[in-house]
Amino acid sequence: MAGYIIRDREKTLAIPARQVDQLLAAADGDAALLYLYLMRAEDAVTAEQLMEKLSMSALRLQGAQTKLEKMGLIQAQGLPLPEPEQRPAEYTAADLMQLLRDPEFEMLVGETERSLGKKLTTMDLKRLANLRHEVGLPADVIFLLVRHCVEEQERRFGPGRRPTVGAIEKEGYYWAKRGLFDQESAARYLRTVARRREQSVQYMAALHMGDRRPVEAEEKYIAQWMDWGFSPEMVALAYEKTVLKKQGMDWRYLNGILRRWDKDGLRTLQEVQAEKRPEKWTEKPAQGKKKAIEEYMKW
């Protein structure tokens, strides 16, 4: 058990070798730094204090916390996260010149310009700097982010279409909120995105939408249903109930059905059918029995 050992009137922090091995295997400097600070702290600390003491943004702090929670090293309440800013942090011309002297940032700018096929503007440079230094994404993760955004733009709007740096910055905030602060977690997330994109074909078929690609809003609904754990068959059942009620497809209504099933813990067709079937109708009085049969036949 970690704790303090008094030795020569100095406090020595003892950390089990197993925990050290976990931190080393994670290779996450932010997570290691946060863990050391939490182990060293004698009193409760707030998110604001951690951000100040560790020179981390809320997003970087959230990523470090998420990593430690996954390793089972801490249990914590989620930190309040800022919404993406309408504009990046202020950088003066001198600040940008200083940043461009950094070989890593210079390489990042060059790679982004090649991917977007254009010279970055001053505002673009500020947004890129914001992702690197304020949001806290490492350069290699930003490389993956840029390529992902380019591929998504081409997939949705055709070859040659390129995202704006503002759109890349917005997606970068989303990555940070998901704790994608290293290549491994970012690559794993991209594999999940690719797999879900393939699976979305089955969900579109369940909704009688043919073989077309879902638009962005539809993708968000389908991704949510996947997160809830609903199969295409369950979505098809919700679709039938939606059409019966609304006389046509209604995404919000269908989503409401699935949200209720998720809240009630219903994940299979059998569970939904069992919920609707009247219980022990044979033991009810004649009037109740008739009503129960009618309800059963409606289903």
C-alpha positions in Angstrom: 0.0 0.0 0.0 1.4 3.4 -1.0 2.1 5.8 1.8 4.7 7.9 3.6 7.8 6.5 5.4 9.5 8.9 7.8 13.2 8.6 7.3 15.8 11.1 8.6 13.0 13.6 9.3 12.2 13.6 5.5 9.1 12.2 3.9 9.8 9.4 1.5 7.0 8.4 -0.9 6.8 4.6 -1.4 5.1 3.4 -4.5 4.7 -0.3 -5.2 6.8 -1.7 -8.1 3.6 -3.0 -9.8 2.3 0.6 -10.0 5.6 1.9 -11.3 5.6 -0.8 -14.0 2.1 0.2 -15.0 3.1 3.8 -15.4 6.2 2.9 -17.4 4.2 0.6 -19.7 1.7 3.4 -20.3 4.5 5.7 -21.4 2.3 8.7 -20.6 4.2 11.6 -19.0 1.0 13.4 -18.0 -0.5 10.4 -16.3 2.8 9.7 -14.4 3.1 13.3 -13.3 -0.5 13.5 -12.2 -0.1 10.2 -10.2 3.0 11.4 -8.5 1.3 14.7 -7.5 -1.7 12.9 -6.2 0.4 10.5 -4.2 2.5 13.4 -2.8 -0.5 15.6 -1.9 -1.5 15.5 1.8 -4.9 17.2 1.3 -7.7 17.1 -1.3 -6.9 19.0 -4.4 -9.2 20.6 -7.0 -9.0 20.4 -10.8 -8.0 24.1 -10.9 -5.1 23.5 -8.5 -3.9 20.5 -10.5 -4.0 22.5 -13.7 -2.0 25.3 -12.1 0.6 23.1 -10.3 1.1 20.7 -13.3 0.8 23.4 -16.0 -1.8 21.3 -17.8 -5.0 22.3 -19.6 -8.3 20.8 -18.4 -8.3 18.5 -21.5 -4.7 17.2 -20.8 -5.6 16.7 -17.2 -8.8 14.8 -18.2 -6.7 12.6 -20.5 -4.2 11.8 -17.7 -7.0 11.1 -15.3 -8.7 8.8 -17.8 -5.5 6.8 -18.3 -5.0 6.4 -14.6 -8.6 5.2 -14.1 -8.2 2.6 -16.8 -5.1 1.3 -15.1 -7.1 1.1 -11.8 -4.7 3.5 -10.0 -7.3 6.1 -9.1 -11.0 6.6 -8.8 -12.1 10.1 -9.4 -15.0 12.3 -10.4 -14.9 13.6 -14.0 -13.3 17.0 -14.3 -15.2 19.9 -15.8 -14.1 20.4 -19.4 -14.2 23.5 -21.4 -16.1 23.7 -24.7 -14.0 24.3 -27.8 -13.1 28.0 -28.0 -14.5 30.1 -30.8 -11.0 31.2 -31.4 -7.6 29.8 -30.4 -5.4 31.1 -27.6 -3.7 34.4 -28.4 -0.3 34.1 -30.1 1.7 37.2 -31.1 3.8 37.3 -34.2 6.9 36.8 -32.0 5.2 33.8 -30.4 4.7 32.2 -33.7 8.2 32.9 -34.9 9.5 31.3 -31.7 7.3 28.2 -32.3 8.4 27.9 -35.9 12.0 27.6 -34.6 11.0 24.4 -32.8 11.9 21.5 -35.3 8.9 19.4 -34.1 6.3 22.2 -34.7 8.0 23.2 -38.0 7.6 19.5 -39.1 4.0 19.5 -38.0 3.3 22.6 -40.0 5.0 21.2 -43.1 3.1 17.9 -42.8 -0.2 19.7 -42.3 0.4 21.9 -45.4 1.2 18.9 -47.5 -2.0 17.1 -46.3 -4.2 20.1 -47.0 -2.4 21.1 -50.2 -2.1 24.8 -49.1 0.0 27.2 -47.2 -1.2 27.8 -43.7 -2.4 31.2 -42.8 -1.5 33.0 -39.6 -4.8 31.9 -38.1 -4.2 28.3 -39.2 -0.8 28.4 -37.4 -2.5 29.7 -34.2 -5.0 26.9 -34.3 -2.3 24.3 -34.9 -0.3 25.8 -32.0 -3.4 25.7 -29.9 -3.8 22.0 -30.5 -0.2 21.3 -29.6 0.3 23.6 -26.6 -3.1 24.4 -25.2 -5.1 21.3 -25.9 -1.9 19.2 -25.3 -2.0 16.8 -28.3 1.4 15.4 -29.2 2.7 16.1 -32.7 2.4 12.5 -33.8 -1.2 12.4 -32.7 -1.9 15.6 -34.6 -0.4 13.9 -37.7 -3.0 11.1 -37.3 -5.7 13.7 -36.6 -5.0 15.7 -39.8 -4.9 12.6 -42.0 -8.2 11.3 -40.4 -9.9 14.6 -41.1 -8.7 14.7 -44.7 -9.9 11.1 -45.3 -13.3 11.9 -43.7 -13.8 15.0 -45.8 -13.0 13.1 -49.0 -15.3 10.2 -48.0 -18.2 12.6 -47.4 -17.7 15.1 -50.2 -15.5 13.5 -52.8 -11.8 13.4 -53.8 -9.8 16.5 -53.5 -12.0 18.1 -50.8 -10.0 19.2 -47.8 -11.1 20.2 -44.2 -10.3 23.6 -42.7 -7.8 23.9 -39.9 -10.7 25.1 -37.8 -12.6 21.8 -38.4 -9.4 19.9 -37.5 -9.1 21.9 -34.3 -12.7 21.1 -33.3 -12.1 17.4 -33.9 -8.9 17.7 -31.9 -10.9 18.9 -28.9 -13.1 15.8 -29.3 -10.0 13.6 -29.4 -8.7 15.2 -26.2 -12.0 14.7 -24.4 -11.7 11.0 -25.3 -8.2 10.9 -23.8 -6.5 10.3 -27.2 -3.1 11.7 -26.1 -0.9 9.0 -27.6 -0.5 7.1 -30.9 -1.7 3.8 -29.5 -5.1 5.1 -28.2 -5.6 7.3 -31.3 -4.8 4.4 -33.6 -7.2 2.2 -31.6 -9.9 4.9 -31.9 -9.4 5.1 -35.7 -9.7 1.3 -36.0 -13.0 1.5 -34.1 -14.2 4.3 -36.4 -13.4 2.2 -39.5 -15.1 -0.9 -38.1 -18.2 1.1 -37.2 -18.4 2.6 -40.6 -18.5 -0.9 -42.1 -21.2 -2.0 -39.6 -23.3 1.1 -40.3 -24.3 -0.5 -43.7 -26.2 -3.1 -41.7 -28.0 -0.4 -39.7 -28.9 1.5 -42.8 -30.4 -1.7 -44.2 -32.4 -2.2 -41.0 -33.8 1.3 -41.6 -34.7 0.6 -45.2 -32.3 3.3 -46.3 -30.7 1.2 -49.1 -27.0 1.0 -49.6 -26.3 4.7 -49.4 -23.8 6.2 -46.9 -25.3 7.8 -43.8 -24.9 11.5 -43.6 -23.1 13.0 -40.6 -26.3 13.4 -38.4 -27.3 9.8 -39.2 -23.8 8.6 -38.3 -24.1 10.1 -34.9 -27.4 8.4 -34.2 -26.0 5.0 -35.4 -22.9 5.5 -33.3 -25.0 6.1 -30.2 -27.0 3.0 -30.8 -23.8 1.0 -31.1 -22.6 2.5 -27.9 -25.8 1.4 -26.2 -25.2 -2.1 -27.5 -28.2 -2.5 -29.9 -27.9 -4.8 -32.9 -29.3 -4.0 -36.3 -32.2 -6.4 -35.5 -33.1 -4.3 -32.5 -32.9 -1.1 -34.6 -35.2 -2.8 -37.2 -37.8 -3.5 -34.5 -37.6 0.1 -33.3 -38.0 1.2 -36.9 -41.2 -0.9 -37.3 -42.7 0.6 -34.1 -41.7 4.1 -35.4 -43.4 3.7 -38.7 -46.5 2.3 -37.1 -46.7 5.3 -34.8 -45.5 8.1 -37.0 -46.6 6.7 -40.4 -43.0 7.2 -41.6 -39.4 7.3 -40.5 -38.6 9.7 -37.6 -35.0 9.6 -36.4 -35.8 11.4 -33.1 -38.7 9.2 -32.3 -36.8 6.0 -33.1 -33.9 7.2 -31.0 -36.3 7.8 -28.1 -37.5 4.2 -28.3 -33.9 2.9 -28.1 -33.1 5.3 -25.3 -35.9 4.0 -23.2 -34.9 0.4 -24.0 -31.3 1.3 -22.9 -32.6 2.8 -19.7 -34.7 -0.3 -19.0 -31.8 -2.6 -19.7 -33.5 -4.3 -22.7 -30.9 -5.5 -25.2 -32.6 -8.4 -27.1 -35.8 -9.0 -29.0 -36.9 -11.6 -26.4 -36.5 -9.0 -23.6 -38.6 -6.4 -25.4 -41.3 -9.0 -26.2 -41.3 -10.2 -22.6 -41.7 -6.7 -21.3 -44.8 -6.1 -23.5 -46.5 -9.5 -22.8 -49.1 -9.3 -20.0 -48.0 -11.3 -16.9 -50.1 -14.2 -15.8 -53.2 -13.1 -17.8 -54.9 -16.4 -17.2 -55.3 -15.5 -13.5 -57.1 -12.2 -14.2 -60.9 -11.7 -14.0 -62.8 -12.1 -17.3 -62.7 -8.4 -18.1 -59.0 -8.2 -17.3 -58.3 -11.4 -19.3 -60.0 -10.0 -22.3 -58.0 -6.8 -22.1 -54.8 -8.7 -21.6 -55.5 -10.8 -24.7 -56.2 -7.7 -26.7 -52.9 -6.1 -25.5 -51.1 -9.3 -26.4 -52.6 -9.4 -29.9 -51.6 -5.8 -30.4 -48.0 -6.8 -29.9 
